[in-house]
Amino acid sequence: LAALSQVLRLELSRRTGILFPLQKLERYLAPGTDTARFHLFQPELAALQRAETFFRSDQGHPIDYVSSAVRMDHAPPPALPEVCFIGRSNVGKSSLIRALFSLAPEVEVRVSKTPGHTKKMNFFKVGKYFTLVDMPGYGYRAPQDFVEMVEAYLQERHNLKRTFLLVDGVIGLQKTDHVAVEMLEEFGIPYVMVLTKIDRVSRGVLLKNVLGVQEFVKENTQGCFPQLFLVSSVEFWGVHLLRCFVAHVTGNLPAVEAT
């Protein structure tokens, strides 16, 4: 289901669950629950299709791993709009990036069964449009120079358009996630929260975690986009929507609006 054309062959209910997993949860909420934050970014089919073209490589649109860096002077020049993905060491960050790039199988995104495998900042160039950065994980098994590396990147990378903060959808926000939020808020970095591994959790627990994170965002953040993104790198739930949001925040889908 990596390609949108495959998803569109499914019956409506399953299709909605894959493309808009947050909306699929709405039917299980108590009457009167405010769901405005479930619909802030709700692109139409044409926008989802356009976004997919950025993640599908061809001869005129190569998607390449560029380089890795442990210091900013090793990072590639900040020539394109950029997004970065950050999260705890076992949150499924590299798996999600591999799912985003699943239509470009030549792009090698290393995924290890051992948490904390990513020790460097890994840069992927998406044609002439934007760069995606896989950051080292924090918390358990984080590299020793994690704070120095990540803080320098967030403060100095002037072409950074959005940071994607990944949170484990099975267990919700952890203390280390709160530290990451505080760092992003302190630096004034615009970011969005992404709940991962939603295929591994019961609907009831997922709803509890979604509502808990949404309340936290509402009460404790200034720079976080109010809508959460729910994803499964295994089932491709939410991956197409996340591709669309990445294309949008990098300036490549300027006409995308909520409907």
C-alpha positions in Angstrom: 0.0 0.0 0.0 3.0 2.3 -0.5 1.4 3.8 -3.6 -1.8 5.9 -3.4 -3.2 4.1 -6.4 -3.2 0.8 -4.4 -5.0 2.5 -1.5 -7.7 3.9 -3.7 -8.7 0.4 -4.8 -9.8 -0.4 -1.3 -13.3 0.0 0.1 -14.0 3.5 1.6 -13.8 2.7 5.3 -10.4 1.0 5.0 -9.2 3.7 2.6 -10.1 6.4 5.1 -8.3 4.5 7.9 -5.1 4.4 5.8 -5.1 8.0 4.5 -6.6 9.7 7.5 -6.1 7.5 10.6 -6.9 10.3 13.0 -10.3 10.8 11.5 -11.0 7.1 11.7 -10.8 7.4 15.5 -13.5 10.1 15.7 -16.4 7.7 15.7 -15.2 6.3 19.0 -15.0 9.6 20.8 -17.6 10.7 23.3 -20.3 13.0 22.0 -19.4 16.6 22.2 -15.6 16.0 22.1 -13.9 18.9 20.3 -12.4 17.3 17.1 -11.4 20.6 15.3 -7.7 19.7 15.7 -8.4 16.4 13.8 -9.1 18.3 10.6 -6.6 21.2 10.4 -4.6 19.6 7.6 -7.0 17.6 5.4 -5.8 17.8 1.8 -7.9 16.6 -1.1 -6.9 13.7 -3.3 -5.2 15.8 -5.9 -2.8 17.1 -3.3 -2.0 13.6 -2.0 -1.3 12.5 -5.6 0.9 15.5 -6.2 2.8 14.9 -3.0 3.5 11.3 -3.9 5.4 12.5 -7.1 8.1 14.1 -4.9 8.7 10.8 -3.1 8.8 8.7 -6.3 12.2 8.8 -8.0 12.8 8.7 -11.7 15.6 9.8 -14.1 14.8 13.4 -13.9 14.0 13.4 -10.2 16.6 11.4 -8.2 16.3 10.8 -4.5 19.6 10.2 -2.9 21.4 9.7 0.4 23.8 12.7 0.4 26.0 12.3 3.5 26.2 11.9 7.2 27.5 14.3 9.7 28.4 14.5 13.4 29.2 18.2 13.3 27.6 21.1 11.4 30.8 21.8 9.4 30.3 18.3 8.0 26.7 18.9 6.9 25.9 19.5 3.3 25.3 23.1 2.2 21.8 24.4 3.3 20.7 25.0 -0.3 17.2 23.4 -0.2 14.2 23.6 2.3 14.8 21.0 5.0 12.8 18.9 7.4 14.3 16.7 10.2 12.9 13.7 12.1 13.8 13.3 15.7 12.7 11.0 18.5 13.6 8.5 21.2 16.1 5.8 20.2 13.4 3.1 19.7 10.5 5.1 18.4 10.7 3.8 14.8 12.2 6.9 13.2 14.3 5.2 10.5 11.5 2.8 9.8 9.2 5.7 9.1 11.7 7.4 6.8 12.1 4.1 4.9 8.3 4.0 4.5 8.2 7.5 3.2 10.8 6.6 0.6 9.3 3.2 -0.2 8.6 4.4 -3.8 12.3 5.0 -4.3 13.7 1.5 -3.3 17.2 2.5 -4.4 17.4 4.8 -1.4 19.0 2.9 1.5 17.6 3.8 4.9 19.3 1.6 7.4 16.9 0.1 10.0 18.3 -1.9 12.8 16.7 -4.1 15.4 19.0 -2.5 17.9 17.7 0.8 19.3 20.0 3.8 18.9 21.5 2.6 15.6 21.5 6.1 14.1 24.5 7.8 15.5 24.9 10.6 13.0 22.7 13.1 11.1 21.8 11.4 7.8 20.9 13.7 4.9 18.6 12.6 2.0 18.1 14.9 -1.0 14.7 14.8 -2.7 15.4 16.0 -6.2 15.7 19.8 -6.4 12.8 20.2 -3.9 13.9 19.5 -0.3 16.2 17.6 2.0 15.1 15.2 4.7 17.3 14.6 7.7 17.3 11.5 10.0 18.6 12.6 13.3 20.2 10.4 16.1 17.7 9.2 18.7 17.7 10.6 22.2 17.3 8.9 25.5 18.3 5.2 25.6 21.6 4.6 23.7 21.9 8.1 22.4 25.3 9.1 21.1 27.5 10.9 23.7 27.6 14.1 21.7 23.8 14.1 21.0 23.0 17.3 22.8 25.8 19.2 21.2 25.1 17.9 17.7 21.3 18.4 17.8 21.3 21.7 19.5 23.8 23.1 17.0 21.7 21.8 14.1 18.5 23.3 15.4 20.0 26.6 16.1 22.2 27.0 13.0 20.2 25.3 10.2 18.4 28.4 8.8 16.8 26.4 6.0 15.0 24.1 8.5 11.3 24.4 7.8 9.8 21.9 10.2 10.9 19.4 12.8 9.0 16.1 13.1 9.0 14.9 16.7 8.2 11.3 16.8 6.4 9.9 19.9 5.7 6.2 20.5 2.0 5.7 20.0 2.0 2.6 22.3 3.2 4.4 25.4 2.6 8.1 24.7 4.8 11.0 25.9 7.8 10.1 28.0 10.1 12.3 30.1 12.7 12.4 27.4 10.0 13.6 25.0 9.2 16.5 27.3 12.9 17.5 27.3 12.9 17.5 23.5 9.7 19.7 23.5 11.4 22.1 25.9 14.4 22.4 23.6 12.3 23.0 20.5 10.2 25.6 22.4 13.3 27.3 23.8 14.8 27.6 20.3 11.5 28.7 18.7 11.6 25.8 16.2 8.3 25.0 14.5 7.5 21.4 14.9 4.8 18.7 14.7 4.2 15.6 16.7 3.9 12.2 15.0 2.6 9.1 16.9 4.3 6.0 15.6 3.6 2.2 15.8 -0.2 2.7 15.8 -0.6 -0.8 14.4 0.8 -2.2 17.7 -1.7 -0.7 20.1 -5.4 -1.2 20.9 -7.9 1.4 19.8 -8.7 2.3 23.4 -5.0 2.9 24.4 -4.4 4.8 21.2 -7.3 7.1 21.8 -6.1 7.8 25.3 -2.6 8.6 24.1 -3.9 10.8 21.2 -6.1 12.8 23.5 -3.4 13.1 26.1 -0.8 14.3 23.6 -3.3 16.8 22.1 -4.1 18.2 25.5 -0.4 18.5 26.3 0.2 20.3 23.0 -2.7 22.7 23.6 -1.6 23.6 27.2 2.2 23.5 27.0 3.4 24.4 23.5 3.6 27.5 21.3 5.5 26.2 18.3 3.8 22.8 17.8 1.3 22.3 15.0 -2.0 21.6 16.8 -2.9 18.5 14.7 -1.1 15.2 15.5 -0.1 12.8 12.7 -0.6 9.0 13.3 1.5 6.5 11.4 2.3 2.9 10.9 5.4 2.1 9.0 4.2 -1.5 8.6 0.7 -0.9 7.4 1.3 2.5 5.7 -1.4 4.2 7.8 -0.9 7.9 7.7 2.2 7.7 5.5 0.5 9.3 2.5 -0.8 12.2 4.6 2.6 12.8 6.1 4.2 12.9 2.7 1.7 15.6 1.8 2.5 17.6 4.9 6.3 17.4 4.2 5.7 18.6 0.7 3.5 21.4 2.0 5.8 22.7 4.7 8.8 22.7 2.3 6.9 25.1 0.0 6.2 22.5 -2.7 2.4 22.4 -2.2 1.6 26.0 -1.5 -2.1 25.6 -2.5 -2.9 22.9 0.0 -5.6 24.0 2.4 -7.8 22.3 4.9 -11.3 21.5 3.6 
